[in-house]
Structures are given as structure tokens and as C-alpha cells.
Amino acid sequence: MAPQRYNSRMALKDIVSLIDAEIATLKEARALLAAGSAVTVAKRKPGRPRKVQPDSPKAIIRKKKRNLSPQGRARIAEAARKRWAAQKKAAK
């Protein structure tokens, strides 16, 4: 139910009764929140949070570091030289 707004035509009794109703609603909400706060919440440690939580499966599986062999590096360099030569030839 939307709270009724006060206006100048309302009687003082009506305004007081609306305020009492709001107070009762707020007390109910406070009681519910106080009852729910009995559950303990883990405190956060100071500092920046981790990217991946330690109990998640991603933290357990670590990726291998990939190394490029000298032969592979040479093949890539040769392919790059061929591409550059083709671009220069096409530009002429």
C-alpha cells in the first residue's frame, strides 16, 4: 500500500494516525531485520579481493606456460617476411 501524502486539508488526527501507521511498519521491518542479523556473515579481510576465489575450480586448474621453440619462432619470422615481400610487391 502506497503511503498517503499529507496535505493542508487533512485533519490533525489523520496526520497523526498516518505517522503512527508508518512507525508501526518501520518497527516491524526493524524487528525482521534484527531477527535476520543473528546469522553470522564472514567478515571481509582488508585489501583488494582476489580475482578468483580459492575454492572455485578455476583456481585449482592452472594453465601451463606456453613456450615457443626456436624452430617455431623461425617459421613465424619466415612467414612474416613472405607476407611483407608480397605486400611490397603488390604496392609496386
N, CA and C atoms as a LAMMPS dump frame, in Angstrom:
ITEM: TIMESTEP
0
ITEM: NUMBER OF ATOMS
276
ITEM: BOX BOUNDS ff ff ff
-5.0000000000000000e+02 5.0000000000000000e+02
-5.0000000000000000e+02 5.0000000000000000e+02
-5.0000000000000000e+02 5.0000000000000000e+02
ITEM: ATOMS id mol type element x y z
1 1 1 N 0.839 -1.162 0
2 1 2 C 0 0 0
3 1 3 C 0.893 1.238 0
4 2 1 N 0.652 2.143 -0.921
5 2 2 C 1.446 3.364 -1.017
6 2 3 C 1.096 4.293 0.138
7 3 1 N 2.091 4.915 0.746
8 3 2 C 1.802 5.818 1.857
9 3 3 C 1.042 7.038 1.37
10 4 1 N 0.076 7.447 2.159
11 4 2 C -0.732 8.606 1.808
12 4 3 C 0.046 9.871 2.135
13 5 1 N 0.029 10.841 1.251
14 5 2 C 0.752 12.086 1.449
15 5 3 C -0.085 13.043 2.287
16 6 1 N 0.587 13.901 2.979
17 6 2 C -0.085 14.888 3.817
18 6 3 C -0.434 16.106 2.97
19 7 1 N -1.586 16.682 3.224
20 7 2 C -1.93 17.944 2.577
21 7 3 C -2.597 18.858 3.598
22 8 1 N -2.815 20.073 3.208
23 8 2 C -3.313 21.07 4.162
24 8 3 C -4.758 20.818 4.582
25 9 1 N -5.492 20.026 3.851
26 9 2 C -6.905 19.781 4.172
27 9 3 C -7.082 18.662 5.2
28 10 1 N -6.043 17.899 5.47
29 10 2 C -6.161 16.762 6.381
30 10 3 C -6.272 17.254 7.812
31 11 1 N -7.042 16.536 8.561
32 11 2 C -7.196 16.875 9.97
33 11 3 C -5.958 16.405 10.726
34 12 1 N -5.69 17.018 11.84
35 12 2 C -4.528 16.668 12.649
36 12 3 C -4.581 15.205 13.084
37 13 1 N -5.777 14.694 13.364
38 13 2 C -5.939 13.288 13.773
39 13 3 C -5.483 12.351 12.657
40 14 1 N -5.853 12.705 11.423
41 14 2 C -5.491 11.856 10.281
42 14 3 C -3.975 11.807 10.098
43 15 1 N -3.345 12.961 10.236
44 15 2 C -1.893 13.022 10.08
45 15 3 C -1.201 12.192 11.146
46 16 1 N -1.661 12.318 12.398
47 16 2 C -1.072 11.56 13.496
48 16 3 C -1.272 10.065 13.284
49 17 1 N -2.467 9.674 12.812
50 17 2 C -2.714 8.24 12.596
51 17 3 C -1.827 7.695 11.473
52 18 1 N -1.592 8.494 10.419
53 18 2 C -0.698 8.043 9.344
54 18 3 C 0.736 7.904 9.849
55 19 1 N 1.18 8.838 10.672
56 19 2 C 2.523 8.754 11.229
57 19 3 C 2.656 7.523 12.119
58 20 1 N 1.634 7.247 12.921
59 20 2 C 1.655 6.051 13.773
60 20 3 C 1.713 4.777 12.938
61 21 1 N 0.969 4.759 11.835
62 21 2 C 0.985 3.577 10.96
63 21 3 C 2.381 3.387 10.37
64 22 1 N 3.037 4.477 9.955
65 22 2 C 4.388 4.375 9.41
66 22 3 C 5.376 3.9 10.468
67 23 1 N 5.223 4.406 11.677
68 23 2 C 6.11 3.974 12.767
69 23 3 C 5.942 2.492 13.024
70 24 1 N 4.688 1.999 13.02
71 24 2 C 4.437 0.574 13.244
72 24 3 C 5.08 -0.264 12.137
73 25 1 N 4.967 0.213 10.904
74 25 2 C 5.562 -0.512 9.774
75 25 3 C 7.084 -0.553 9.908
76 26 1 N 7.682 0.565 10.284
77 26 2 C 9.135 0.609 10.444
78 26 3 C 9.601 -0.269 11.599
79 27 1 N 8.837 -0.328 12.681
80 27 2 C 9.203 -1.194 13.801
81 27 3 C 9.15 -2.662 13.387
82 28 1 N 8.141 -3.014 12.583
83 28 2 C 8.046 -4.398 12.085
84 28 3 C 9.264 -4.734 11.225
85 29 1 N 9.61 -3.816 10.338
86 29 2 C 10.747 -4.055 9.458
87 29 3 C 12.032 -4.175 10.269
88 30 1 N 12.179 -3.343 11.282
89 30 2 C 13.368 -3.396 12.133
90 30 3 C 13.447 -4.725 12.866
91 31 1 N 12.302 -5.206 13.372
92 31 2 C 12.284 -6.477 14.088
93 31 3 C 12.689 -7.622 13.156
94 32 1 N 12.199 -7.586 11.914
95 32 2 C 12.564 -8.634 10.952
96 32 3 C 14.056 -8.586 10.63
97 33 1 N 14.567 -7.388 10.46
98 33 2 C 15.99 -7.268 10.158
99 33 3 C 16.85 -7.683 11.343
100 34 1 N 16.427 -7.349 12.535
101 34 2 C 17.198 -7.721 13.721
102 34 3 C 17.195 -9.235 13.907
103 35 1 N 16.071 -9.879 13.603
104 35 2 C 15.995 -11.337 13.718
105 35 3 C 16.882 -11.998 12.66
106 36 1 N 16.962 -11.41 11.486
107 36 2 C 17.768 -11.968 10.408
108 36 3 C 19.248 -11.737 10.618
109 37 1 N 19.619 -10.772 11.451
110 37 2 C 21.033 -10.493 11.649
111 37 3 C 21.695 -11.48 12.603
112 38 1 N 20.932 -12.425 13.148
113 38 2 C 21.509 -13.443 14.018
114 38 3 C 22.447 -14.356 13.229
115 39 1 N 22.233 -14.429 11.911
116 39 2 C 23.1 -15.223 11.055
117 39 3 C 24.428 -14.481 10.923
118 40 1 N 25.52 -15.181 11.197
119 40 2 C 26.825 -14.528 11.128
120 40 3 C 27.303 -14.467 9.689
121 41 1 N 27.82 -13.335 9.328
122 41 2 C 28.34 -13.129 7.988
123 41 3 C 29.853 -13.033 8.098
124 42 1 N 30.552 -13.722 7.217
125 42 2 C 32.014 -13.715 7.25
126 42 3 C 32.513 -12.306 6.959
127 43 1 N 33.428 -11.851 7.773
128 43 2 C 33.998 -10.52 7.6
129 43 3 C 34.994 -10.548 6.454
130 44 1 N 35.012 -9.479 5.699
131 44 2 C 35.98 -9.377 4.613
132 44 3 C 37.316 -8.945 5.173
133 45 1 N 38.361 -9.484 4.601
134 45 2 C 39.709 -9.105 5.001
135 45 3 C 40.055 -7.785 4.331
136 46 1 N 40.939 -7.015 4.934
137 46 2 C 41.315 -5.755 4.306
138 46 3 C 42.142 -5.992 3.052
139 47 1 N 42.069 -5.057 2.14
140 47 2 C 42.849 -5.161 0.911
141 47 3 C 41.986 -5.491 -0.282
142 48 1 N 42.617 -5.6 -1.413
143 48 2 C 41.922 -5.871 -2.66
144 48 3 C 41.486 -7.331 -2.708
145 49 1 N 40.232 -7.612 -3.117
146 49 2 C 39.794 -9.012 -3.195
147 49 3 C 40.509 -9.748 -4.32
148 50 1 N 40.611 -11.041 -4.184
149 50 2 C 41.264 -11.856 -5.194
150 50 3 C 40.416 -11.889 -6.451
151 51 1 N 41.08 -12.131 -7.607
152 51 2 C 40.336 -12.237 -8.86
153 51 3 C 39.476 -13.49 -8.863
154 52 1 N 40.055 -14.615 -8.46
155 52 2 C 39.354 -15.895 -8.444
156 52 3 C 39.358 -16.39 -7.004
157 53 1 N 38.198 -16.794 -6.538
158 53 2 C 38.107 -17.307 -5.178
159 53 3 C 38.853 -18.634 -5.092
160 54 1 N 39.542 -18.914 -3.982
161 54 2 C 40.372 -20.115 -3.901
162 54 3 C 39.581 -21.424 -3.945
163 55 1 N 38.296 -21.404 -3.592
164 55 2 C 37.54 -22.649 -3.583
165 55 3 C 36.879 -22.925 -4.933
166 56 1 N 37.073 -22.061 -5.928
167 56 2 C 36.464 -22.288 -7.23
168 56 3 C 37.334 -23.24 -8.048
169 57 1 N 36.728 -23.957 -8.986
170 57 2 C 37.505 -24.921 -9.785
171 57 3 C 38.574 -24.25 -10.649
172 58 1 N 38.379 -22.976 -11.032
173 58 2 C 39.37 -22.314 -11.872
174 58 3 C 40.678 -22.109 -11.128
175 59 1 N 40.605 -21.94 -9.824
176 59 2 C 41.824 -21.703 -9.051
177 59 3 C 42.641 -22.99 -8.913
178 60 1 N 41.974 -24.129 -8.963
179 60 2 C 42.661 -25.407 -8.793
180 60 3 C 43.408 -25.788 -10.068
181 61 1 N 42.792 -25.575 -11.229
182 61 2 C 43.398 -25.935 -12.508
183 61 3 C 44.244 -24.762 -12.972
184 62 1 N 45.551 -24.963 -13.049
185 62 2 C 46.442 -23.91 -13.505
186 62 3 C 46.84 -24.177 -14.954
187 63 1 N 46.858 -23.122 -15.736
188 63 2 C 47.255 -23.261 -17.131
189 63 3 C 48.765 -23.399 -17.218
190 64 1 N 49.213 -24.238 -18.176
191 64 2 C 50.639 -24.382 -18.407
192 64 3 C 51.155 -23.151 -19.133
193 65 1 N 52.377 -22.786 -18.835
194 65 2 C 53.005 -21.69 -19.549
195 65 3 C 53.431 -22.23 -20.909
196 66 1 N 53.065 -21.503 -21.937
197 66 2 C 53.366 -21.96 -23.286
198 66 3 C 54.646 -21.301 -23.762
199 67 1 N 55.595 -22.119 -24.167
200 67 2 C 56.872 -21.626 -24.667
201 67 3 C 56.961 -21.908 -26.157
202 68 1 N 57.549 -20.972 -26.862
203 68 2 C 57.723 -21.125 -28.298
204 68 3 C 59.138 -21.632 -28.566
205 69 1 N 59.232 -22.697 -29.342
206 69 2 C 60.552 -23.256 -29.639
207 69 3 C 61.264 -22.352 -30.656
208 70 1 N 62.572 -22.441 -30.71
209 70 2 C 63.31 -21.638 -31.696
210 70 3 C 62.891 -21.947 -33.132
211 71 1 N 62.58 -23.213 -33.431
212 71 2 C 62.135 -23.584 -34.776
213 71 3 C 60.79 -22.916 -35.1
214 72 1 N 59.898 -22.904 -34.116
215 72 2 C 58.592 -22.271 -34.321
216 72 3 C 58.728 -20.774 -34.526
217 73 1 N 59.608 -20.157 -33.745
218 73 2 C 59.855 -18.723 -33.886
219 73 3 C 60.417 -18.416 -35.277
220 74 1 N 61.308 -19.29 -35.769
221 74 2 C 61.896 -19.11 -37.1
222 74 3 C 60.83 -19.241 -38.187
223 75 1 N 59.919 -20.201 -38.034
224 75 2 C 58.85 -20.377 -39.021
225 75 3 C 57.943 -19.152 -39.075
226 76 1 N 57.641 -18.595 -37.91
227 76 2 C 56.789 -17.402 -37.86
228 76 3 C 57.5 -16.209 -38.506
229 77 1 N 58.796 -16.051 -38.238
230 77 2 C 59.561 -14.956 -38.826
231 77 3 C 59.614 -15.081 -40.341
232 78 1 N 59.806 -16.294 -40.834
233 78 2 C 59.866 -16.522 -42.28
234 78 3 C 58.514 -16.218 -42.924
235 79 1 N 57.428 -16.624 -42.293
236 79 2 C 56.093 -16.338 -42.83
237 79 3 C 55.842 -14.829 -42.849
238 80 1 N 56.305 -14.114 -41.823
239 80 2 C 56.129 -12.665 -41.787
240 80 3 C 56.916 -12.011 -42.912
241 81 1 N 58.137 -12.497 -43.164
242 81 2 C 58.949 -11.942 -44.257
243 81 3 C 58.264 -12.152 -45.605
244 82 1 N 57.658 -13.332 -45.784
245 82 2 C 56.944 -13.619 -47.038
246 82 3 C 55.747 -12.684 -47.199
247 83 1 N 55.024 -12.427 -46.105
248 83 2 C 53.875 -11.514 -46.178
249 83 3 C 54.327 -10.104 -46.543
250 84 1 N 55.403 -9.649 -45.92
251 84 2 C 55.922 -8.291 -46.191
252 84 3 C 56.369 -8.178 -47.646
253 85 1 N 57.033 -9.249 -48.126
254 85 2 C 57.501 -9.238 -49.53
255 85 3 C 56.299 -9.171 -50.475
256 86 1 N 55.263 -9.915 -50.149
257 86 2 C 54.062 -9.92 -51.002
258 86 3 C 53.4 -8.558 -50.973
259 87 1 N 53.368 -7.888 -49.815
260 87 2 C 52.763 -6.56 -49.723
261 87 3 C 53.568 -5.529 -50.5
262 88 1 N 54.892 -5.617 -50.42
263 88 2 C 55.735 -4.688 -51.16
264 88 3 C 55.579 -4.897 -52.656
265 89 1 N 55.484 -6.162 -53.081
266 89 2 C 55.318 -6.488 -54.498
267 89 3 C 53.972 -5.968 -54.995
268 90 1 N 52.919 -6.104 -54.149
269 90 2 C 51.595 -5.647 -54.544
270 90 3 C 51.523 -4.128 -54.576
271 91 1 N 52.307 -3.445 -53.748
272 91 2 C 52.3 -1.991 -53.704
273 91 3 C 52.945 -1.376 -54.948
274 92 1 N 53.865 -2.093 -55.593
275 92 2 C 54.537 -1.573 -56.813
276 92 3 C 53.642 -1.614 -57.971
